[in-house]
Amino acid sequence: MRKLGCLVLLIAAAVIAAVVAANMWAGSGPARQAVTITVPEGASLARAATELEKAGAIRSATRFRLLARVFGGATRIKAGEYRIPAGASQKAILATLDEGKVRQRVVVVPEGLPSIMVHDALMRADGLTGDVAVPREGSVLPDGYAYQKGDSRAAVLARMQDAMTAYLKKAWAGRAKGIAVSTPEQAVILASIVEKETGKPSERTTVAAVYGNRLRIGMPLQADPTVIYPITKGRPLGRRIRQSELRAKNGYNTYASPGLPEGPIANPGRASIDAVLHPATSPALYFVADGTGGHVFADTLEEHNRNVAKWYAIRRARGEM
């Protein structure tokens, strides 16, 4: 009986130990806020456990390794940067390392961002390596681009440019008949102007139609952003355009010369490219701000002048003139 009693006690102790270990393995961890660790290439579980303990994600590297062998099986962790949530269990942490759920960082390129500011964003991006030159204007497709710590800026930029090449190829293949541009390159140039002239999605196709109509009859586009671009390379001007700048001939100024500028003035997004390739059916040749964040369109100069007078009245009422 004594032997049986001892055996029962041993079994009970083993069960209790297993329950405690399981609770330790699956229970909440000590981190009160998310922490980040980096697992080097070729690192062992022991090295990862040490980094986790240093970061405060686990209480003991030794205990973590022991429990990982008991509950985790034959685990091969993957290198990379990991974001461990606050309170993550040891079980969840090992699963994250085992599945290679590395932290994804993102560089965001908004629609209409000029290339000089794309370069700024890449150079500011934490964790990227190396340097890049300012990309060719209009060569980057606006979007969010995920990367991992240690990736090169050149590789991320290449993905941005590959995305534009792929999207433009597909969009150009499906273009409407009779549009005012004759090459994909011209489409990007005009789309960059449309992008800068309106931030209202519903207007893009009509703005594209206005500029397409002007191109067909040889009428200057007279787009203010094309005047600003040679001065700032797309950065905000911060003041009103001068009369001397409206007269300047520099390959971009669409007041001084008819036709498209010599290149894009920003990196247009998908919607502006689509607007140029599928413009609205409209005879409009003019547009001016309407005071609500949008524009009012006109077919004739007489009608346009009346709209301009209304816009000036709104600005005077606001104390802007």
N, C-alpha and C positions, 0 to 999 in steps of 0.2 A: 504493500500500500504506500509505503514511504517513497519507493521509486516512482510509482504512478503519480503521486502528489508532486514530486519534483518535476516530472515530465510535464504535468499540467501547468505548473508554474513557468517552466521554460517556454512552453508554447504560448502561454498568455503574455509573457514578457516579449516574445518575438512578435506577437500580433500587435501589442501596444507600440513596440519600436517601429514596426512597419507602418502603423497608422500615423505615428508622429512624423516619420520620415516622409510619408506621402503628403501630410499637411504642410511640412516644411517645403517640399518640392512644388506643390501647387498653390501654396498660400501667397498672400501679397508680399511683395518685396519691400525693402527699407527706403527706397528712393522717394522723396517727397515731391520731386519734380523730374521731368524728363532729363535724361543725361545722354551724352554722346560718347561713344568709344570707337577707336579704330583698331581693327584686327589686321596686322600686316600680312602680306603674302607669305604663305607657308607656316603661319603661326599655329602652335598647338592649342589644345583645349586649355592647358595649364596657363599659357600666355594670355588667352582670352579671359580666363577666370581672374587672373591678376588685374587686368585692366578693368574688369567689371567691379572688383572689390575697391580699387582705387577711386572709381567714379561714384561709388556708393550705391550701385545697383543691386549688389548682393552683400551679405554680411561676412561671408568667409569663402575665399577661393578654394580652400581645401575641401570644405563641405560641399561646395558646388560641384567640384570634380567628382567627388564620391557619389553624390546623388545622381549626377549625370550618367555615370557608369551603370548605376542600378536601374534608373528609370528611362534613360535616354537611348540605351542600346549603343550600337556601333555608329557613333556620330562623327562626321567629318565637317568641321565648321568651315565657312567660306570667308575669305578676306574681304575687307571693305569697311566703310564707315556705317555705324549703326546708331539709330536713335531709339533708346530704350525708354518706353513710357513710364511715368511715375507709378510706383506700386506694382510694376510688372513682376510676376512670379518667376522663380528660377526655371520652371517648366516652359513658360512663354519665352523667356530670354533664350534658352537653348534652341527652341524651335525657330526663333528669329535668326540665330546664327547658322543653324543647320540649313535653313531654306534660302539663305542668302538675301534676306529682306533688307538690303542696304538702304541707307538714307538717300532719298532723291532730292537734290537741290534743283532749282529752276531759274533760268534766265528768261525774263519776260520781255518780248519785243512787241510793244503796242502798235496797232495799225498807224501808218503814217510816220513812224519814227525815222529820222534821217540816219544815214550810215554812220555819221560821226558820233551820234548818240548811241547807236548799236555798239560801236567800239567802246564807248564809255561804260555801257552796261556789262560788256564782257570783261573789261579790265577791273570793274568793281566786284565781279562775282567771286564770292569767297570760296576757296577750295580749288579753283581752276589754276592751271599752270601754264607758263610760257607767255609769249606775246603774240599779237597779231596786228597787221596793218588795218587801217580803216577799210572796210569792204567796199566794193564797187556799189555805187548808189543804185537802189532798185533790185539788188541781187539777193536780198534776204526776205524770206516770207515771215511776216509778223505772226507770232505764236508764243507759247511757253515751251521752253526746251529744257528737259530734265538732264541732269548730269550728276556724276559722283565726284567726291573729293579726289583730286589727283588727275582728273581728266584734263586734257589740254584745251586751251582756248581755240586753237586751230581746228581741233576735231569738232567742237561745238559749232563753230562758225561754218564749217563744211556742211554740217547737218542742216543748218539754217538755209544755206544756199542751195543745197540739193533739194530741199523742200520747195523752194521757189521754182527751181527748174522743173520739177515734177508737176507742180500745180499748174504752172503756166502752159506746159506742153498739153496737159489734159484740157485746160480751159480753152486754149486756142483751137484745139481740134473741134470743139463743140460751139465755136463762135457763130453768131447770127450772120446772115448774108447782108452785104451792102454796108457794113460798118465803115467808119471813117479812117481807121488805121489799117495798114497793109502788112504789118509784121508783128510778131510777139513783142519785139523790143519797143515798137511804137505804142503798143497796148500798155506796157508798163509805164512808159513816160506819161501817157494821158491819164492812166489810173492814179499815178502819184499826184497829179494836179487835182483830180476829182477828190482824192483822199483829203487833201489840204483845204479844199474849198467848202466842204460841208461835213459836219459831224452828225448829220441827221440821216440815218439809214434809208428812210423812205425817199429821200431826195437824190440819192446817188445816180440812179438811172436817168433822171431828168437833167441833172448837171452834166452827165456824160453826153446826153443828147444835144445840149446847148453847144458844148465844145465840138462835138462831131459836126453839127450844122455849120459852125464857123469855119472849121477846117475845109469843108467842101466848097465854100464860096470864097476862100482866101481871106477871110476876115480875121484880124488879130484876136488871139484868145483873151488878151488883157486879164490875165490871172495874177493877182497881187503876189501869191507865194513864189511865182517864178522870178519876180523882181527881187525878193528877199534872199532867195537861195544863194546867189553868187556872193552876197555880202556876208552871210553867216554860216553857209553850208548847211542850212536847215535849222540851226538853233533859233530861238525866238529873237526877233529884232529889238523889241523893247521900246520902240518908238514908232511914229508914223513914217511912212515912206516919203522920201524927198522927191521933189520934181526932177532934180538932176538924175536920180536913180530910175525914175520912170522913163527917162530918155536914153539911158545907158544901153549900148549895144554890146552884149557880152556872150551871146549864144544861148542865154536863158530868158532874157527879158521879153515876154510875149506882148508887151505894149509897144516896144520898139521894132519888133519884127513879127511878121505873120508866121503861121505854122507852129509846129511843136518845138519846144526847146531842144537843145542838143542831147539832153539826157534827163533821167528822172530827177525829181527834187526830193524824193523820200522813198521809203519802202512801202508800197501799197499793200493792203490786205486783200484777202480773197474777194470780199464784197465789192470793192472798188474795181478790181480786175474784171469781175463778172459784169459790173455795170457798164464798163467800156465795151465789153464783148457782146452785151445784150442791152443796149441803151433803150430808153423809153421811145415810143413813137410820139414825137413832139416837134412842132415847127419853131419852138422858142429859140431866140438868139441872145436873150439878156436875162439876167437875174440880179436881185439885190436883196439885202437883208430885210426881214419883215418885222424885226423887233421882238420876236418870240424865240429866237434861236434858229429859225429856218429862213427860207428865202421865198420871194415872190417872183414868178417868171413872166416874161413878156415876149411877144412875137415881133413887135415893132419898137422902133426907137421912141416914138411918141408915147406909147404906153409905158415903156421903161422909164422915161423921164418923169412921168407922173408918179411912178412907184418910188423913184429916187427922192422926189420932193416929199413924199410921205415919210420915207425913212429919215430924211434930214429933220423933219418936224418932230419925229419921235426922239431923235438924239438931242435936239434943242430943249425939248421938254425934260429930258433927263439931265440937262446941264453938261452934255458932252461936246457941245459946239458953242 
